[in-house]
Amino acid sequence: LAARLRQYDAALDWLSKSLDLNPLDVEVYNSMGMVNLQRKDLLGARQCFSAALALAPHNAIAKSGLAKAIPPDENSSGSRVGDGVPAVSPAG
């Protein structure tokens, strides 16, 4: 809901708290990736979608989100680095 209201920082805070409870929740990483896309934080989005794919390599949402987070020109300076990007260490 917070993301729909463009309260991106609040959305990332809540999603981060959710990861504290369940650090292997692929859907939370996908949601964080989508919020970061909305914020135009392409690096953050890539990190979140990559974390989701590390946990679920065939996840269609993460694959699609990752594709959207890779700009046509990797040398562009249009992305900004945000905070609230979790580090993932998949169980293994």
N, C-alpha and C positions, 0 to 999 in steps of 0.2 A: 504493500500500500504506500509506504513512504516513497518508493521509487516512482510510483505513478503520480505522486504529488510533487515530484522533482526535489524531494528532500534526500538527495543522494548520500550525503554524509551520514544521515540518520539511518538510512537503509543499510549502508555498509557496516555501521556500528552494530545493528541488530543481527545482521548476517554473521558478523565476526563472533558475536556472543553465541550464536547457534553453533558455529564451528568449535567453540570451546567445549560445548556439550558433546558434539559428535564430529570429530575432525575428519571422518571418512565419508561425509555426506556430499555426494557428487552434485546433488541438486543445489546445495548451498553455494558450491563453487560456481556452478552455472549461473545462479542468480547474481552472484558478485560480479561475474564476468559481464552480464547484461547491464548491470548498474554502471560498471566502469565504461562500457561502450557508450551509454547515455551521457556520461561525464566527459566523453572524448579522451579518456585515459586508455589509450590503446595498449600500452605496456602492461598496465594493471589487468586489462581484459585478457590479454594473451596469457599472463601468469595464472589467472584464475581458470581459464578454459584448459590450459595445459595441465593444471593440477587435477581438474576433473577427468581429463583423458588419462592421466597417470593411474587413476583409480578405476576408470571404466573406459578402456581403449576404444570401444565401439559406440560410445555415447553420441548420438546424432546431434543433440543440442550443443554439446561441447565442440564437436567438429565444425558445425555451422558457425558458432560464435567465434571460434578461432579464425576461421576464414574471413569473417567480417573485421577482425581485429588486426589483420595484416594489411597495411596500406599498399596500394599498387606500387608506390615508390618508397621503399624502405628508407631512403635517405631524406624523406620529407621531415620537416620539423613540426608537423601539425599535432603530434601527440604530446601529452604532458604526463608526467609521472605523478601519480597520486599516492596517498597512503592507504592503509587498510587492505593491503594485498597480503594474504596469508601465505606462509610457506607450508608446503605439504610434504609429508613424509609418509608415503603409502605403506600400509602394513604389508609385511612380506616375510 
